[in-house]
């Protein structure tokens, strides 16, 4: 067999021989070019070579679709600085201790794991499942390492179900820095306030000072824990969760009125109102001519629904207009007063919620931040769960999210 001129990509190794085994795998016999190692006891460098220990074989990155192994006889050194002069096996910078793969192969495996599964990578790369899993565990932390962050800027808190149809939720804590990069900083096992607060308090003081906003929904445990750690001024209740709350009573009223109209109106006339659910949900400026005609027909037959729809649109307009916080507060208070003095009663329950979370809702008008990045992350998690046929450990979910979000940057 002719010698390869391809580099192993490891400067501290020299190829001494090469063979091909019966399976077609390439085996490189290598030796280390280093002449010293650190003592396992005192940590000092020693150059006193004592002999050689066992021969180990380590899997390396494939070449020309052929499996590659590095075979090396481990040199041993004796430390003369320690009283008992212990011997130490040479430590290599190209592999982790007791690993069956090189660091280059670990990087390659984790790059293949991005948007994939351990099972798939195991089959495609002809690697044992446990080797792929071990590589993931060596390269990706199971919990956040705060030393990797310089600022957090905006924190997002939301929950997601691990199992469909079951009350089995985990809390995803994410962060978006001032450059717009998205990170997952925590996967919490439950929605309890104590759990969320403990995690937020674990953020180093230096990083806490960089937090400008905490975006969340109206879950009391999230809101209260974030308030106690960061203060009221940082809490932002997502405007789209607010919109969902005031559209629900409007939808309920629409259903009631449509049931009434189905009984009272002739069949042909009622048929003109069948798509009204989508018409009510659309922005008025996006409605087509036929949609507007259907809406006017609905208004004519249901003045009650007309008043409620107009009321909801006024609140939407407040959120869509670029007011400052003070102006938004004034307009919101005026909207509440008008609803209370009108005949529209379907929003009474929503108004109680609005007043309870008014501070966090109004904080949206400072910089108009939303939980959009959190909802986008939730979609990624749903895809990840389907791809992996479920993820039930918070540590595994954290690792896979970190890999999917940052994998190409870290293991490029």
Buried (B, 14 or more C-beta within 10 A) or exposed (E): EEEBEEEBEBEEBEBEEBEEEEEEBBBBBBBBEBEEBBBBBBEEEBEEBBEEBEEBEBBBBBEEEEBBBBBBBBBBBBBEEBEEBBBBBBBBEBBBEEBBBBBBBBBBBBBBBBBBBBEBBBEEBEBEEEBBBBBBEBBBEBBBEEEEBEBBBBBBBBBBBBEEEEEEBBBBBBBBBEEEEBBBBBBBEBBEBEBBBEBBEEBEEEBEEBBBBBBBBBBEBBBBBBBBBBEEBBBBBBBBBBBEBBBEBBEEBBEBBBEBBEEEBEEEEBEBBEEBEEBBEEEEEEBEEEBEEBBEBBBEBBEBBBBBBEBBBBBBEBBEEEBEEEEBBEBBEEBBEEBEEEEBEBBEEBBEBBEEBBBBBBBBBBEEBBBBBBBEBBEBBEEBBEBBEEBEEBBBBBBBBBBBBBBEEBBE
